[in-house]
């Protein structure tokens, strides 16, 4: 089961913070998405953090969903189905902004059958064993291995500070 991004308008972003104000304002304004899918195994069981993130999502006028990595491909396919438009003879497909905490989650999503043209990265925090790449992006060998697999699947990977900043391809 492979889902083609050209038909689904998928945007995948890696950010340790997941949902925050920059996503709800800057990224939404630049990319015009209407739905946020947060793919994170730990967050699915963290109702308090979900509630806080839902407040940000809803304040931005977006729809929001939380999914495990294993369940995300099915959810994404369900959300990306074209729906009737207000205009006769036209169909509407939601623009999905998919957020993963780590390159591993993005890799698993892609390996789960979701075809994505590009993954953007920002806010991968400094932790023991991680090395600064640029700005607030710190990675270790595992992150680089996951990115290598993502690229082998034909997906471009770029570090991008904001939706309006230049991309630095890896």
C-alpha positions in Angstrom: 0.0 0.0 0.0 1.8 3.1 -1.1 0.1 6.5 -1.0 1.3 9.0 -3.5 2.0 12.5 -2.2 1.2 14.1 -5.5 -2.4 13.2 -5.0 -2.6 13.9 -1.3 -0.8 17.2 -0.7 1.4 15.9 2.1 3.8 18.0 4.0 6.1 16.2 6.5 8.0 18.1 9.1 10.4 16.9 11.9 10.3 19.0 15.0 11.0 17.8 18.6 8.4 20.4 19.8 5.7 18.9 17.6 2.9 21.5 17.6 3.7 25.1 18.6 3.0 28.7 17.6 5.3 28.7 14.6 3.5 25.7 13.1 0.1 27.3 13.7 1.0 30.7 12.3 4.0 30.8 10.0 3.9 27.3 8.5 0.2 27.4 8.1 0.3 30.8 6.4 3.1 29.8 4.0 1.8 26.3 3.1 -2.0 26.8 3.4 -2.6 23.4 5.1 -5.9 22.8 6.9 -5.1 19.6 8.8 -2.3 18.7 11.2 -1.4 15.0 11.9 0.9 14.5 14.8 2.7 11.2 14.5 4.3 10.2 17.8 3.9 7.0 19.8 4.5 8.6 23.2 2.1 11.5 22.6 -0.9 9.3 21.9 -1.0 8.4 25.6 -0.2 11.9 26.9 -3.6 13.5 27.1 -2.4 16.6 28.9 0.1 17.5 26.2 -2.5 16.6 23.5 -4.9 19.0 25.1 -2.4 21.8 25.0 -1.5 21.1 21.4 -5.2 20.9 20.4 -5.6 24.4 21.8 -2.9 25.7 19.5 -4.3 23.7 16.5 -7.9 24.9 17.1 -6.9 28.5 17.7 -5.3 28.4 14.2 -8.6 27.2 12.7 -7.0 23.8 11.9 -8.2 20.2 12.3 -5.8 18.1 14.4 -5.2 14.3 14.8 -2.8 12.3 16.9 -1.6 8.9 15.7 1.0 6.3 16.5 3.6 5.6 13.8 1.9 2.3 13.0 -1.6 3.8 12.7 -0.6 7.0 10.9 -0.6 5.6 7.3 -4.2 4.5 7.5 -5.3 7.8 9.1 -3.4 9.8 6.5 -5.1 7.8 3.7 -8.5 8.4 5.3 -8.0 12.1 5.7 -6.6 12.5 2.2 -9.6 11.2 0.4 -11.1 13.8 -2.0 -14.4 15.2 -0.9 -17.1 17.1 -2.8 -16.5 20.8 -3.2 -19.0 23.7 -3.0 -18.2 24.1 -6.7 -20.0 21.7 -9.1 -17.8 19.2 -10.7 -14.9 19.8 -8.4 -13.4 17.8 -5.6 -11.4 19.0 -2.6 -8.4 17.2 -1.0 -7.2 18.3 2.4 -3.7 19.7 2.6 -2.1 17.6 5.4 0.8 18.9 7.6 2.4 15.8 9.2 4.6 16.4 12.2 7.1 13.8 13.6 9.3 14.2 16.6 12.3 12.4 15.1 13.7 11.2 11.7 13.0 7.6 12.9 9.2 8.4 13.0 9.3 10.0 9.5 11.3 7.0 8.2 8.7 4.6 9.7 5.9 6.6 8.2 7.5 6.4 4.7 8.3 2.7 5.2 4.6 2.3 6.1 3.6 3.2 2.6 3.3 7.0 2.6 5.2 8.5 -0.3 6.5 12.0 0.4 8.4 14.3 -1.9 10.2 16.2 0.9 10.8 16.2 4.6 11.8 19.4 6.4 13.6 19.5 9.7 13.9 22.1 12.5 14.2 21.9 16.3 16.0 18.7 17.0 17.3 19.5 20.5 20.8 19.1 21.9 21.1 15.9 23.8 24.0 13.7 24.9 25.6 12.2 21.8 24.1 14.6 19.4 26.1 17.1 17.4 25.1 20.5 16.2 24.4 20.6 12.5 23.0 24.1 12.2 20.8 26.4 14.3 18.7 24.2 16.6 19.3 21.0 14.7 21.4 18.4 16.6 21.8 14.9 15.3 23.5 11.6 16.0 24.4 8.6 13.9 21.0 7.1 14.3 19.3 10.3 12.9 21.7 10.3 10.0 21.0 6.6 9.3 17.3 7.3 9.3 17.7 10.3 7.0 19.8 8.2 4.6 17.0 5.6 4.4 14.4 8.4 3.8 16.6 9.7 0.9 17.0 6.2 -0.5 13.2 6.1 -0.8 13.4 9.1 -3.1 12.4 11.7 -0.6 14.4 15.0 -0.3 15.4 16.1 3.2 16.0 19.7 4.1 16.8 21.7 7.2 14.5 24.7 7.2 14.3 27.2 10.1 10.9 28.5 9.1 8.5 28.2 6.3 9.9 31.4 4.8 13.6 30.6 5.1 15.9 28.9 2.7 16.2 25.2 2.6 19.5 23.4 3.3 19.4 20.0 1.7 21.1 17.1 3.3 
